[in-house]
Amino acid sequence: MGNKLRLIPLGGLGEIGKNMMLFEYDGSSLLVDAGLMFPENDMLGIDYIIPDFRYVLEHKDMLRGILITHGHEDHTGAIKHVMQQLDAPVYATPLTRGLLEVKLRDARLLDKVQLHTVNAGDTVHIGPFQVELFHVCHSIPDGVGLGITTPAGLIVHSGDFKFDHTPVDGWPTDYAKLAEFSGRGVLALLSDSTNADKAGWTPSEAVIDPAFDQVFREAPGRILVATFASLISRIQQVLNAAYRHGRKMALVGTSMVENAKMAQKLGYLNVPDGLIISMDEALRLSPAKVVIMTTGTQGEPSSILGRLSEARNRQFDLIENDTIVLSSHPIPGNEEMVHRTINKLLQRGARVIYDPIAPVHVSGHASAEEMKLLIHLVKPRNFIPVHGELRHLTQHAAIAREVGIPEENIQVVENGTVLEFEDGLLRVGERIPGGYVYVDGSGVGDIGPSVMREREALAQDGFVIINLRLDQSGRLVGQPEIISRGFVFVRDADELFTAAQEQITQAVARANGSTPSAQAVKDKVTQVLADFFYAELKRRPMIFALVNDA
């Protein structure tokens, strides 16, 4: 590998989520972020997706440290999977460290991981990398970008950022540090692309407070606010609104409760005495005196909001005059699930408020004009858009060209494509694995594309099982037994399956003359039934034939 600086994106380039970037120089590497991604609609049964970090495992002797930019799931959610297999110090700001501790404690890894607290303004030496952390505004406190000085030059990694002049915590992005980087000369800027297709400026978090005040004034009963469990800034804003309007607040959901406890302990949540109460206490109070914070803004069926929309939540249910506030935007790909959940909540009589009905959420990511400002502040020689789907990365590259970055100095790449810097020049290197690793229950990586295709086929047309009993000469004994699920409605099945039994009987009789093997009979019956069902119904269920001795 020589003395080239290599940047290896393992997640976050080509999708929203599972952010992970490896920096490599002269036998040493630095890993930035270890996030997860929520499953798309067609990823049936999948809980979440993590990066394919096989390359890091294969070169784990090179890894000198892991640095996490902030506490959101798309940057921290894979940490337990990474630390189960890697041994390297982890660096994070105080709140981010606290949220990591919650995850590592649940995975029984906390005592095994070297966690180091760092702060915006600190400089950390990790192998050949001198990393300067600078504060950035985002929708969670304690977010940082990185200035990584390497023997090949200075790389600036924006992290997730926006330029908010009135942030909730009163701590704006560190413009001075960005300008100072430009004075030194920046070899490359890696910049968040999530909102590259949004014109103008992202609104300030401050616009949410008046919107919450209006909701709290007008709500006749309980208020349920749904957001991400790691969105600490939003929890604070709801706390403030509850205090102003004389309501008590209950937190629901293990991750929401644990994260809020950690943030309060570290001083990132300011909670007046007695304001937060248990859910049992909240259920005993007058509905007009209660606000409940929960998760489920992405339409996840297993989330509390998802269960409430289908009247299957055990601890509490929706009641008359409930107002539900969705304080988040759908992650790309989740729009359909979110809209379905909203519709179900409305059907159950709730009043549902979401952006754009009211400004109850603003993005934590920069829009196009802020992206231009960052490029002007940093003045990079090379530009690499990160954190986004290919459409976002491509649009961000167009923005960079618009503000004067030469075409040849911009690289749009997806996960697994290695970027190399040598003698100040940027070029594309080889391709390494950079796909999805599916997490399903306790299984990690044991669900592959073939299993996903099978699940899709089962979801589309269901399955049919045929149970055959053959005597020693291969003749059918009795009638074939047919069992189906997700294929045809039971009342419609009798006539169809009677005709199918006749098809099976004929297929076995035709095969019988050549004394076939059990496998040959299975194959013949499966093919005959596939043709028959498609001719009758234009459907292709998965068919399984079982042959037993009579």
Buried (B, 14 or more C-beta within 10 A) or exposed (E): BEEBBBBBBBBBBBBBBBBBBBBBBBBBBBBBBBBBBBBBEEBBEBBBBBBBBBBBEEBBEBBBBBBBBBBBBBBBBBBBBBBEEBEBBBBBBBBBBBBBBBBBEEBEBBEEBEBBEBEBEBEBEBBBBBBBBBBBBBBBBBBBBBBBBBEBBBBBBBBBBBBBEEBBBEBBBBEEBBEBBBEEEBBBBBBBBBBBBBEEBBBBBBEBBEBBBBBBEEBEBBBBBBBBBBBBBBBBBBBBBBBEBEBBBBBBBEBBBBBBBBBBEBEBBEBEEEBBBEBEEBBEBEBBBBBBBBBBBBBBBEBBBBBBBEEEBEEBEBEEBBBBBBBBBBBBBBBEBBEBBBEBBEEBEBBBBBBEEBBBBBBBBBBBBBBBBBBEBBBBBBBBBBBBBBEBBBBBBBBBBEEEBEEEBBBBBBBBBBBBBBEEEBEEBEEBBBBBBBBBEEEBBEBEEEBBEEBEBBEEBBBBBBBBBBEEEBEBEEBBBBEBEEBBEEEEBEEBBEEBBEBBBEBBEEBBEEEBEBEBBBBBBBEBBBEBBEEEBEEEBBBEBBBEEE
